[in-house]
């Protein structure tokens, strides 16, 4: 009996399939959201958010080469930033700092960072596209992963007061399958990587941690530097760092 070949993740191209289904259910805006830096030892967790009006969903203008950021080289991700910014109706990021992660826990901080991104997106659209984005506009969020970490933190302490509460959809590997989430993934990854690289360049006393290369993840070099020199003000000290 013939065997079925597994599909390589490198060949997966995001589409509008889920976004189109949600628009058919009445959504007027789709916002794809993805996180980067969740498992890092240092630095913030950052959530990207990319918004698209319903009548843009299904277009054939998806930037060539757009994929989940983890499947792209750093150079390719950076080359996609301008096309993605021109393509999305709005795009931004929200972050939670390492100190917030230590105080509140990573799950809560994911939700807060997502709401911070949504706050920026919604206020931008209210100010710049009032014809299409109004108080009763129906907004849907596609969140990469199996869990909705946004809804539980709405209205809690430190959560920004977003103008429109979205309906949240979750999808495992959404960053590979959904065009809106892939855009958010690339934007968030480049934004956070740039932040960590700047930290490394501006603080040569922390050169041993290798943030210009590992971006705060737990590489062997990073963990050894923590053993040798201790932590910095950007480390998540509540985590097992070594």
Phi and psi in degrees as a GROMACS rama.xvg file:
@    title "Ramachandran Plot"
@    xaxis  label "Phi"
@    yaxis  label "Psi"
@TYPE xy
-67.2632  146.982  UNK-2
-99.9819  150.106  UNK-3
-90.7113  130.095  UNK-4
-76.8285  138.879  UNK-5
-71.5094  143.247  UNK-6
-80.9109  126.137  UNK-7
-69.883  137.086  UNK-8
-62.8672  -23.6022  UNK-9
-69.4432  -17.0483  UNK-10
-98.7961  -3.82176  UNK-11
-72.8669  127.067  UNK-12
-115.568  125.228  UNK-13
-65.2583  148.387  UNK-14
-129.44  -177.66  UNK-15
-95.8238  11.8614  UNK-16
-56.133  -55.8174  UNK-17
-67.9669  -41.3768  UNK-18
-56.4868  -42.7616  UNK-19
-64.553  -39.6034  UNK-20
-62.2359  -40.7294  UNK-21
-69.9607  -38.1629  UNK-22
-62.2978  -40.0026  UNK-23
-61.7164  -23.903  UNK-24
-85.6713  -1.66256  UNK-25
115.789  -1.58252  UNK-26
-67.1828  139.313  UNK-27
-100.254  -20.2279  UNK-28
-139.1  142.77  UNK-29
-117.964  131.383  UNK-30
-122.889  114.212  UNK-31
-84.484  137.489  UNK-32
-132.371  136.653  UNK-33
-146.108  154.155  UNK-34
-111.706  157.469  UNK-35
-143.862  142.77  UNK-36
92.7404  9.03959  UNK-37
-58.6783  -42.3489  UNK-38
-97.3825  13.4942  UNK-39
-72.2061  158.729  UNK-40
-91.2375  -20.8784  UNK-41
-140.715  152.381  UNK-42
88.7142  177.99  UNK-43
-81.7118  166.643  UNK-44
-97.4211  135.621  UNK-45
-125.441  133.26  UNK-46
-112.714  126.888  UNK-47
-93.7438  146.629  UNK-48
-135.962  125.68  UNK-49
-123.363  121.944  UNK-50
-107.314  140.509  UNK-51
-137.739  132.433  UNK-52
-71.478  150.477  UNK-53
-55.6728  -38.6062  UNK-54
-75.9167  -3.40099  UNK-55
-94.5554  -17.0695  UNK-56
-68.4338  134.493  UNK-57
94.0232  -4.1066  UNK-58
-69.1447  162.387  UNK-59
-97.2357  24.6122  UNK-60
-98.3408  15.5745  UNK-61
-56.1517  126.058  UNK-62
-54.2443  133.578  UNK-63
-59.8318  131.098  UNK-64
88.2039  0.257475  UNK-65
-66.9679  128.265  UNK-66
-148.075  174.39  UNK-67
-49.11  133.283  UNK-68
-59.1588  -27.9267  UNK-69
-69.4168  -17.1838  UNK-70
-95.9003  6.10475  UNK-71
-119.109  150.687  UNK-72
-73.2014  160.93  UNK-73
-58.5101  -41.3393  UNK-74
-63.0819  -41.6201  UNK-75
-68.6597  -39.6977  UNK-76
-59.3702  -45.9648  UNK-77
-63.8272  -35.8942  UNK-78
-69.1171  -18.9491  UNK-79
-88.0703  -11.5814  UNK-80
-60.8062  -50.6968  UNK-81
-63.7889  -46.37  UNK-82
-58.794  -38.6724  UNK-83
-68.1212  -41.4672  UNK-84
-63.7352  -37.9216  UNK-85
-73.2809  -28.4379  UNK-86
-81.3843  -45.6192  UNK-87
-71.7392  149.128  UNK-88
-72.0198  -29.3227  UNK-89
-159.689  146.483  UNK-90
-151.293  140.402  UNK-91
-164.123  -179.803  UNK-92
-132.206  159.491  UNK-93
-134.969  147.672  UNK-94
-134.668  157.793  UNK-95
-122.848  133.225  UNK-96
-75.008  167.054  UNK-97
-61.5891  -34.8144  UNK-98
-66.797  -39.0705  UNK-99
-65.6721  -39.6111  UNK-100
-61.3317  -42.6648  UNK-101
-62.9118  -38.02  UNK-102
-81.7428  -39.2813  UNK-103
-108.527  -17.878  UNK-104
93.6088  152.667  UNK-105
-68.4363  -37.0353  UNK-106
-62.9873  -46.4464  UNK-107
-64.0313  -40.0036  UNK-108
-67.102  -31.936  UNK-109
-59.8274  -45.6066  UNK-110
-64.3326  -43.5884  UNK-111
-64.0106  -42.9245  UNK-112
-63.2052  -39.7487  UNK-113
-62.9644  -42.7759  UNK-114
-66.0924  -34.3339  UNK-115
-64.3765  -39.6405  UNK-116
-66.3494  -44.473  UNK-117
-62.0543  -39.1185  UNK-118
-58.1617  -46.455  UNK-119
-63.9661  -44.4981  UNK-120
-62.0115  -50.4574  UNK-121
-66.5953  -40.2218  UNK-122
-68.0736  -35.7813  UNK-123
-61.7259  -44.6583  UNK-124
-69.7533  -36.4622  UNK-125
-61.446  -39.4287  UNK-126
-79.3093  -28.3052  UNK-127
-114.947  -10.8435  UNK-128
-145.188  56.4088  UNK-129
-65.9011  -19.6747  UNK-130
-65.8966  -32.9076  UNK-131
-112.969  -17.0397  UNK-132
-123.232  103.285  UNK-133
-129.181  172.133  UNK-134
-54.5354  -29.6735  UNK-135
-103.197  14.5433  UNK-136
-62.7756  139.388  UNK-137
-90.959  114.588  UNK-138
-113.77  134.436  UNK-139
-121.436  140.756  UNK-140
-112.016  133.999  UNK-141
-105.639  117.605  UNK-142
-108.163  124.348  UNK-143
-65.897  132.145  UNK-144
111.25  176.634  UNK-145
-88.3409  -12.8638  UNK-146
-118.86  140.501  UNK-147
-88.4621  100.006  UNK-148
-98.1048  6.4489  UNK-149
-89.2889  -54.1192  UNK-150
-55.1551  -41.7109  UNK-151
-64.2974  -20.5606  UNK-152
-101.787  -3.31743  UNK-153
-64.3881  126.82  UNK-154
84.0275  2.73981  UNK-155
-88.3141  177.043  UNK-156
-60.078  143.05  UNK-157
71.3696  -4.45066  UNK-158
-80.5025  130.615  UNK-159
-68.0464  151.196  UNK-160
-86.1113  87.1566  UNK-161
-73.5428  140.722  UNK-162
-62.7489  -38.1355  UNK-163
-126.444  123.611  UNK-164
-80.3625  121.704  UNK-165
-85.2999  160.927  UNK-166
-87.0079  131.738  UNK-167
-104.941  129.718  UNK-168
-114.384  139.522  UNK-169
-113.286  147.928  UNK-170
-150.704  119.661  UNK-171
-64.0812  133.128  UNK-172
61.3828  31.168  UNK-173
-60.0007  -29.3687  UNK-174
-69.7184  -18.124  UNK-175
-93.7646  -27.4213  UNK-176
-100.586  -30.5432  UNK-177
-109.276  129.902  UNK-178
-60.413  -41.4209  UNK-179
-65.8747  -39.0716  UNK-180
-73.2437  -37.2913  UNK-181
-60.4777  -40.5203  UNK-182
-62.9052  -43.8156  UNK-183
-63.1183  -38.6362  UNK-184
-61.2498  -49.2481  UNK-185
-64.1542  -44.8891  UNK-186
-63.1626  -43.7779  UNK-187
-65.842  -41.7484  UNK-188
-63.2768  -46.7907  UNK-189
-65.5621  -40.7977  UNK-190
-61.651  -48.4712  UNK-191
-70.818  -41.976  UNK-192
-58.8598  -40.6291  UNK-193
-63.8264  -41.8193  UNK-194
-60.2257  -46.6998  UNK-195
-68.2176  -36.535  UNK-196
-64.4889  -40.6276  UNK-197
-64.0602  -39.7354  UNK-198
-58.0846  -44.1809  UNK-199
-64.1155  -43.2456  UNK-200
-70.3261  -35.0458  UNK-201
-85.7665  -8.04406  UNK-202
-133.354  74.8015  UNK-203
-60.7896  -19.0205  UNK-204
-67.0092  -14.0944  UNK-205
-105.895  17.408  UNK-206
-55.8118  -34.8436  UNK-207
-61.7111  -24.1393  UNK-208
-77.1393  -17.0617  UNK-209
68.8095  32.175  UNK-210
-66.0256  -23.4844  UNK-211
-65.0893  -23.9521  UNK-212
-104.857  -47.9246  UNK-213
-89.8641  -10.6247  UNK-214
58.0735  23.1365  UNK-215
98.8226  -5.00156  UNK-216
-74.1385  166.699  UNK-217
-84.47  60.1212  UNK-218
-69.1763  165.448  UNK-219
-59.5475  -42.186  UNK-220
-61.1039  -44.3693  UNK-221
-63.3178  -47.2224  UNK-222
-65.0371  -38.2694  UNK-223
-65.7807  -39.2366  UNK-224
-64.4284  -36.2405  UNK-225
-64.2837  -41.4149  UNK-226
-62.2002  -40.2072  UNK-227
-79.767  -37.5187  UNK-228
-122.059  -4.12197  UNK-229
83.3578  -164.726  UNK-230
-100.308  164.95  UNK-231
-112.687  179.558  UNK-232
-69.1936  -9.40607  UNK-233
-102.568  1.45018  UNK-234
-83.6671  150.868  UNK-235
-88.6444  90.2911  UNK-236
-72.4227  -14.2479  UNK-237
-80.804  -6.85783  UNK-238
-92.1101  163.968  UNK-239
-80.1842  100.346  UNK-240
-90.1352  -14.1988  UNK-241
